[in-house]
């Protein structure tokens, strides 16, 4: 492992390896108790977007390699760059890594919410919500359910559209609410060819509204012939790459949002795709520019 490869590993992942957990998270900024000294106030600041750190307690900062050197020094062992590279190789191996991106506008409700019931979509309010997003029931019913949700903290029940991930959690939406239940994970959709034919491409979306919109426009509501991963959160980027690594896909289509987190995710994915042999990356966001995402463009196009 060389310096460039090491510096692509998320600092948050390195700190997690040494059981150093964030005390506070604000957007792309994580704050930790510095692992190289005893302190009561979290002074180690990590910017997860830029993947850099700064310790306000000692006025030092830098990249991944510099952080590892600092940690090794505090552990009383050799702390040259070579030592740091050997340490990170042993801890993280040669697996390709990818920088996670926070969805700053997505609230986290996983621990509070419980699915009480899931069924076909019947409630008029949910049908009207789908209509407002330009998604016909003929497409929605293939992927979404009407779910009754109980909020343990507020002792309150609501209903919403539920999009299920591959670990059994749900992404939840209605006109007034956006949240999810645990566990938070991706949703993998096998291409139209099924298991009998190996798809040569993979599509990646941030959320289900953009995925459903894309197949409405490009496939008349049918699945892509290529495979699809719906991330359900940009924080799930690292969970998606094992599905791609070494599979032999020839083309990766990314449908990220035209905002700062979406652009950061596109760059992060592009860096990962470059580590795969003969994998061509095709960002698709120019289709719906200057709008934020595919569904926003779709709504304007329909005059909704």
C-alpha positions as CSV (number, residue, x, y, z in Angstrom):
1,X,0.0,0.0,0.0
2,X,1.4,3.4,-1.0
3,X,0.7,6.9,0.5
4,X,-1.9,7.8,-2.1
5,X,-3.9,4.6,-1.4
6,X,-3.6,5.1,2.3
7,X,-4.8,8.7,2.1
8,X,-8.0,7.6,0.4
9,X,-9.1,5.5,3.4
10,X,-11.7,7.5,5.4
11,X,-10.2,8.9,8.6
12,X,-13.4,8.0,10.4
13,X,-12.8,4.3,9.4
14,X,-9.2,4.5,10.8
15,X,-10.4,5.9,14.1
16,X,-13.2,3.3,14.3
17,X,-10.5,0.6,13.9
18,X,-8.9,1.8,17.2
19,X,-12.3,2.1,18.9
20,X,-12.3,5.9,18.7
21,X,-15.9,6.9,18.2
22,X,-17.2,10.5,17.4
23,X,-18.6,12.4,20.3
24,X,-20.4,14.9,18.0
25,X,-21.3,14.9,14.3
26,X,-22.4,18.0,12.4
27,X,-22.7,17.6,8.7
28,X,-19.3,16.7,7.4
29,X,-17.6,17.5,10.7
30,X,-16.9,14.8,13.3
31,X,-15.4,15.6,16.7
32,X,-13.5,13.0,18.7
33,X,-11.5,12.7,21.9
34,X,-7.9,12.7,20.7
35,X,-6.7,9.1,20.9
36,X,-3.1,10.2,21.7
37,X,-3.9,11.9,25.0
38,X,-6.5,12.0,27.8
39,X,-9.1,14.8,27.4
40,X,-12.7,15.5,28.4
41,X,-13.6,17.8,25.5
42,X,-13.5,16.5,22.0
43,X,-10.8,18.6,20.3
44,X,-10.0,16.3,17.3
45,X,-11.9,17.6,14.3
46,X,-12.3,15.4,11.2
47,X,-13.8,16.8,8.0
48,X,-15.2,13.6,6.4
49,X,-15.7,15.3,3.0
50,X,-12.1,16.5,2.6
51,X,-10.8,13.5,4.7
52,X,-8.5,15.7,6.8
53,X,-8.1,16.2,10.6
54,X,-7.0,18.9,13.0
55,X,-6.4,18.6,16.7
56,X,-7.2,22.0,18.2
57,X,-5.6,20.9,21.5
58,X,-2.1,20.8,20.0
59,X,-2.5,22.8,16.8
60,X,-1.6,19.9,14.5
61,X,-3.4,18.2,11.6
62,X,-3.1,16.6,8.2
63,X,-4.0,13.5,6.2
64,X,-4.5,9.9,7.0
65,X,-0.8,9.0,7.0
66,X,0.0,11.9,9.3
67,X,-2.8,10.8,11.7
68,X,-1.5,7.2,11.9
69,X,2.1,8.5,12.5
70,X,0.7,10.6,15.4
71,X,-1.2,7.6,16.8
72,X,1.8,5.3,16.5
73,X,4.1,7.8,18.2
74,X,1.7,8.1,21.1
75,X,1.7,4.3,21.4
76,X,5.4,4.3,22.0
77,X,6.3,2.4,18.7
78,X,8.1,3.4,15.5
79,X,6.2,6.1,13.6
80,X,7.8,6.7,10.3
81,X,5.7,6.9,7.1
82,X,6.8,3.3,6.3
83,X,5.6,2.2,9.7
84,X,2.3,4.0,9.2
85,X,1.8,2.3,5.8
86,X,2.6,-1.1,7.2
87,X,0.1,-0.5,10.1
88,X,-2.7,0.6,7.8
89,X,-2.1,-2.4,5.5
90,X,-2.4,-4.8,8.4
91,X,-5.5,-3.0,9.7
92,X,-7.4,-2.4,6.4
93,X,-5.8,-4.8,3.9
94,X,-5.8,-4.1,0.2
95,X,-9.5,-3.9,-0.2
96,X,-10.6,-0.8,-2.2
97,X,-12.1,1.8,0.0
98,X,-14.5,4.6,-0.7
99,X,-15.2,7.9,1.1
100,X,-18.7,7.9,2.7
101,X,-20.8,11.1,2.2
102,X,-23.3,12.4,4.7
103,X,-26.8,13.3,3.7
104,X,-27.0,16.4,5.8
105,X,-30.7,16.9,5.1
106,X,-31.8,13.4,6.0
107,X,-32.9,13.0,9.6
108,X,-32.1,9.7,11.4
109,X,-35.0,8.0,13.1
110,X,-33.9,4.4,13.0
111,X,-34.0,3.7,16.8
112,X,-37.3,5.4,17.3
113,X,-39.4,3.8,14.6
114,X,-41.1,0.4,14.3
115,X,-43.0,-1.0,11.4
116,X,-46.4,-2.3,12.6
117,X,-47.9,-3.4,9.3
118,X,-47.0,-3.4,5.6
119,X,-49.5,-3.8,2.8
120,X,-50.4,-2.7,-0.7
121,X,-50.8,1.0,-1.2
122,X,-54.5,2.1,-0.6
123,X,-54.5,5.4,1.3
124,X,-55.6,8.3,-0.9
125,X,-53.0,10.6,0.7
126,X,-50.2,8.4,-0.3
127,X,-51.5,7.9,-3.8
128,X,-51.8,11.7,-4.2
129,X,-48.2,12.0,-2.9
130,X,-47.0,9.7,-5.6
131,X,-49.0,11.6,-8.2
132,X,-47.3,14.8,-7.0
133,X,-43.9,13.2,-7.7
134,X,-45.0,12.0,-11.1
135,X,-44.9,8.3,-10.2
136,X,-47.8,6.1,-11.4
137,X,-49.2,3.4,-9.3
138,X,-48.3,0.8,-11.9
139,X,-44.6,1.4,-11.1
140,X,-44.9,2.3,-7.4
141,X,-46.7,-1.0,-6.5
142,X,-43.7,-3.0,-7.8
143,X,-41.3,-1.4,-5.2
144,X,-43.3,0.4,-2.5
145,X,-45.7,-0.6,0.3
146,X,-48.0,1.3,2.6
147,X,-46.6,0.9,6.1
148,X,-47.9,1.8,9.5
149,X,-45.2,3.1,11.7
150,X,-45.0,3.5,15.4
151,X,-42.7,6.2,16.9
152,X,-41.6,4.8,20.3
153,X,-40.3,8.2,21.5
154,X,-43.4,10.2,20.7
155,X,-45.9,7.4,21.3
156,X,-47.4,8.3,18.0
157,X,-48.4,6.3,14.8
158,X,-48.2,7.5,11.2
159,X,-48.4,5.9,7.8
160,X,-46.0,6.3,4.9
161,X,-44.7,4.8,1.7
162,X,-42.1,2.2,2.5
163,X,-39.1,1.1,0.3
164,X,-37.5,-2.0,1.7
165,X,-33.7,-2.5,1.8
166,X,-31.8,-5.8,1.6
167,X,-31.5,-6.0,5.4
168,X,-35.2,-5.5,6.2
169,X,-35.2,-1.8,7.0
170,X,-37.5,0.7,5.3
171,X,-37.0,4.1,3.8
172,X,-40.2,6.0,4.7
173,X,-41.8,9.0,3.0
174,X,-45.1,10.8,2.9
175,X,-45.9,14.4,2.1
176,X,-44.8,15.6,5.6
177,X,-42.3,13.0,6.7
178,X,-39.0,11.5,5.7
179,X,-37.1,8.9,7.8
180,X,-36.1,5.3,8.0
181,X,-36.1,2.2,10.2
182,X,-33.1,0.1,11.2
183,X,-31.0,-1.4,9.8
184,X,-29.9,1.2,7.3
185,X,-28.8,-0.5,4.1
186,X,-28.8,-0.6,0.3
187,X,-31.4,-2.1,-2.0
188,X,-30.0,-4.2,-4.8
189,X,-32.2,-4.8,-7.9
190,X,-31.1,-7.5,-10.3
191,X,-31.3,-6.5,-14.0
192,X,-34.0,-7.6,-16.4
193,X,-31.9,-10.5,-17.6
194,X,-32.3,-12.2,-14.2
195,X,-29.9,-14.8,-12.9
196,X,-29.6,-16.5,-16.2
197,X,-27.6,-13.7,-17.9
198,X,-24.8,-11.7,-16.2
199,X,-25.5,-8.0,-16.6
200,X,-22.6,-6.0,-17.9
201,X,-23.6,-2.7,-16.2
202,X,-24.6,-1.3,-12.8
203,X,-26.7,1.8,-12.0
204,X,-26.4,3.7,-8.7
205,X,-29.0,6.0,-7.3
206,X,-29.2,7.9,-4.0
207,X,-32.9,7.2,-3.4
208,X,-35.9,5.4,-4.7
209,X,-37.7,8.4,-6.2
210,X,-34.9,8.9,-8.6
211,X,-34.7,5.2,-9.5
212,X,-38.4,5.0,-10.2
213,X,-38.3,8.2,-12.2
214,X,-35.3,6.9,-14.3
215,X,-37.0,3.6,-15.2
216,X,-40.2,5.5,-16.1
217,X,-38.3,7.6,-18.6
218,X,-35.8,5.1,-19.9
219,X,-37.6,1.8,-19.6
220,X,-41.3,2.6,-19.6
221,X,-41.5,1.6,-15.9
222,X,-39.6,-1.7,-16.4
223,X,-36.3,-2.6,-14.7
224,X,-33.0,-1.8,-16.3
225,X,-31.4,-4.7,-18.2
226,X,-28.3,-3.8,-16.0
227,X,-28.3,-4.2,-12.2
228,X,-29.2,-1.4,-9.9
229,X,-28.2,-0.3,-6.4
230,X,-30.3,2.2,-4.6
231,X,-28.1,3.5,-1.8
232,X,-30.9,4.9,0.4
233,X,-28.3,7.2,1.9
234,X,-24.9,8.4,0.7
235,X,-23.5,7.1,4.0
236,X,-24.0,3.6,2.4
237,X,-21.5,4.1,-0.3
238,X,-19.0,1.7,1.3
239,X,-21.8,-0.9,1.6
240,X,-22.3,-0.8,-2.2
241,X,-18.8,-1.3,-3.4
242,X,-18.5,-5.0,-2.4
243,X,-21.4,-5.7,-4.9
244,X,-19.3,-4.2,-7.7
245,X,-15.7,-5.1,-6.8
246,X,-14.4,-8.0,-9.0
247,X,-17.9,-8.7,-10.5
248,X,-16.8,-7.8,-14.0
249,X,-19.2,-5.0,-14.8
250,X,-18.2,-3.0,-17.9
251,X,-20.1,0.2,-17.2
252,X,-21.2,2.0,-14.1
253,X,-23.9,4.6,-14.4
254,X,-24.2,7.1,-11.5
255,X,-27.3,9.2,-10.9
256,X,-26.2,11.3,-8.0
257,X,-27.8,14.6,-7.0
258,X,-26.5,17.9,-8.5
259,X,-25.6,19.3,-5.0
260,X,-22.4,19.3,-3.1
261,X,-22.9,15.9,-1.4
262,X,-24.0,14.3,-4.7
263,X,-20.9,15.8,-6.5
264,X,-18.7,14.5,-3.7
265,X,-20.3,11.0,-4.0
266,X,-19.7,11.0,-7.8
267,X,-16.0,11.8,-7.3
268,X,-15.7,9.2,-4.6
269,X,-17.3,6.6,-6.8
270,X,-15.2,7.6,-9.7
271,X,-12.0,7.0,-7.7
272,X,-13.3,3.5,-6.7
273,X,-14.3,2.6,-10.3
274,X,-10.7,3.4,-11.5
275,X,-9.5,0.5,-9.3
276,X,-11.7,-1.9,-11.3
277,X,-10.3,-3.3,-14.5
278,X,-12.1,-2.2,-17.7
279,X,-14.9,-0.5,-15.8
280,X,-16.1,2.7,-17.5
281,X,-17.9,5.4,-15.4
282,X,-20.8,7.3,-17.0
283,X,-22.2,10.0,-14.7
284,X,-25.9,10.6,-15.8
285,X,-26.6,13.8,-13.8
286,X,-26.3,16.1,-16.9
287,X,-29.7,14.6,-18.0
288,X,-31.5,16.4,-15.2
289,X,-29.2,19.5,-14.7
290,X,-29.7,22.1,-13.5
291,X,-32.3,20.5,-11.2
292,X,-31.2,18.8,-8.0
293,X,-32.2,15.3,-9.0
294,X,-33.9,13.1,-11.5
295,X,-37.3,13.4,-9.8
296,X,-37.2,17.1,-9.5
297,X,-36.5,17.4,-13.2
298,X,-39.3,14.9,-13.9
299,X,-41.8,17.0,-11.9
300,X,-40.9,20.1,-13.8
301,X,-41.1,18.3,-17.1
302,X,-44.6,17.1,-16.3
303,X,-45.7,20.6,-15.1
304,X,-46.6,19.4,-11.6
